Structures are given as structure tokens and as C-alpha cells.
Amino acid sequence: MKTAFMLVALAGALAAQTGSAPAKGAIDKIKVHGKALEGNLEGDSPDRDVFVYLPPSYAADPTRRYPVVYLLHGYGLTAERWLTFLDLAAAADRNMAAGTVREMILVNPDAFTLYNGSMYSNSATTGDWEGYIAEDLVKYVDSHYRTIADRMSRGLGGHSMGGYGTVRVGMKHPEAFSSMYAMSSCCLGANLTPNLQTMSALEAAKTPEEAKTNQRAMAMLASAAAWSPNAKNPPFFFDLPAKGGAVQPSIVAKWAANAPLAMVDQYVPNLKKYKAIALEVGLQDGLLGGNKTLDDMLTAAGVEHTYETYEGNHTNHVKERFDEKVLPFFSKNLAFPPAH
């Protein structure tokens, strides 16, 4: 493997010296049906857009197989906007041509839902997004692309809501993934004191369309759909953590149960199965506290991982971090095929 990696680096250096343009990868836009998403009460389609980056040698070398990284976008984004946000293809092409990153397949599922984000959770209202990512999507990609169909060759990463999804899905599915990289994860701790004014405004809405006019509260709607579903409460099919101007403790408890800081202790044995776990967050990010607490909890539980902070807020250095940190992390930690 080291020999193959050195040859790639040498090829990149020679291309730079000769001025020849490096080979580029390709992006497939496909639809992947989610059995786990069928019948969701929101009415979101179970047929999801997925963008698959195929590395430069994929078309030219039909016998070669590749590791796969599944990348989860943040709240309010689509998979297409996520690719643009990261400049994913250019970053991958550049690193692979230079030999700083080995060739991998990068899979980007679209989790934009009725309320602008699935939270990558398991809910009758939104569907079972855990099952979709870890089972339906992995099975489809392994059966339609030349992957190395083994957990040691699969990684999971994401930013913000996608970081939350990485931690949540990752800790529950070590049979599917062996490395994970969570960037600026949101929602790690539970909000035990919901804003009663906001909740009252949402409660007054008669339809989902009316509720969605409150743009500032959209994330609350997505959270309720993901964490406090209620099939007997149409047309929203969820419960809010406050009702009639009073906090509903039973609903707050449901939200708390979906906070990774409350879940970590249950999944320590699973987390210890990972070859590599990386957490990162900007020092000026409002989510710094929750990410530092997760780092502390993993350390206390004896879960090997890295935790890194940097000068930046929630979004201003994500593109550079993906280029300089995330791609090299998976290149280092995933299992690649032997040189051939």
C-alpha cells in the first residue's frame, strides 16, 4: 500500500513539473431508495438524491476497488449545496493528483426534508434516517460501485447537523463504519428550557405550511419531527416541548434522550471498535462547549480519539478543514486494496 501511495505522489509531482493537467474524478447524481424511509408521516420522498464522487482512476481501471466515505451535510443544506460549499470535487482532485490523499469514493446523500433537515434520526415522522445511512445507502453503493465492502474501508463524516449525524449514526453502527470525523457537531446537549414564546407561535399554526413561515423556528420544527414524533397528532405528527405556555417535561425528556451527550455512555463498547475518531470545532463557534464536553466524556470513557480546535466560527473554515484535515484523515485510516 505504501508503494502504491508513493507512486501516486510521484505521478502528481511529475504532472506538476510537466505542466500537464492532472486527471479529474467524476460525480454521479443518482437516486437511492430508502426502505427505512418508506411511509414517513411528513410525506418526504424515500427516493433520495445522492451525489457520488468517483476518483480519477475509477473509469480507467475497471478492476480496482475503493474505500468509501459517507459525508453528511448540515441543516438547511441539500447535498448539491454541500458539494458546492466544500468545493468537494476540486479538493479531492487536487489532493489525489498531488498524492497527499489516496483515491476514495465520496458519497453525499441529500437529507433535506419538509422542515429543512432530517437530523439523521429515527422517527416515524421523518423516517428512519439511521437505517437509511448505515444500511440502505451502504448496501446500494456496495452493489452498484466497485467498493471494498468492509467496515474497515468505510468512513463517516459530516458538519453541524451532519456532525451530529456522524456521532449518532456512528456510535450505533460500528458494523458499518470504522472511522468517523465529526465537524462542529450541533445538538450534542439537550435544550431543557424551550423558548415559550417561540413554542406558542408554533403551536398557533394550523398547518405545516403555516408553521414554516416562521423561518427562525424551522430548526425547532425539524427537531420535533425527529425527536418527538406522534402519529396521533396530525397534521404535524409531532409534539412540541411546550404547550399552552408551559413546558412539557415528557417531551423535553424525549429530546434529551436524543442528545449524544446523554447517549455516549450506552455506546462506549461500540465506540471502542472504531479504528479512528476525530472531533473538531472552531474556537469562536457557539457549539464549542458541547463539543468539548463530548471530548471530555470520550476521554473519561477510554475511547481513543482526537479533538482539535482552530481559530474560526461555525462555517468560515469548513472548506479548508475538509481539504486539509478530513480527506487526509480518511486516507490515513481506511483500509485500501494492496498494490497491483
Buried (B, 14 or more C-beta within 10 A) or exposed (E): EEEBBEEBBEBBEEBEEEEEEBBBBEBBEBEBBBBBBEEBBBEBBBEBBBBBBBBBBBEEBEEEBBBBBBBBBBBBBBBBBBBEBBBBBEBBBBBBBBBBBBBBBBBBBBBBBBBBBBBBBBBBBBBBBBBBBBBBBBBBBBEEBBBBBEBBBBBBBBBBBBBBBBBBBBBBBBEBBBBBBBBBBBBBBBBEEBBBEBBBBBBEBEEBEEBBEBEEBBBBBBBBBBBBBBEEBEEBBBBBBBBEEEBBEEBBBBBBEBBBBBBBEEBBEBBBBBBBBBBBBBEEBEBBEBBBBBBEBBEEBEBEBEBEBBEBBBBEBBBEBBBBBBBBBBBEBBBBBEEE
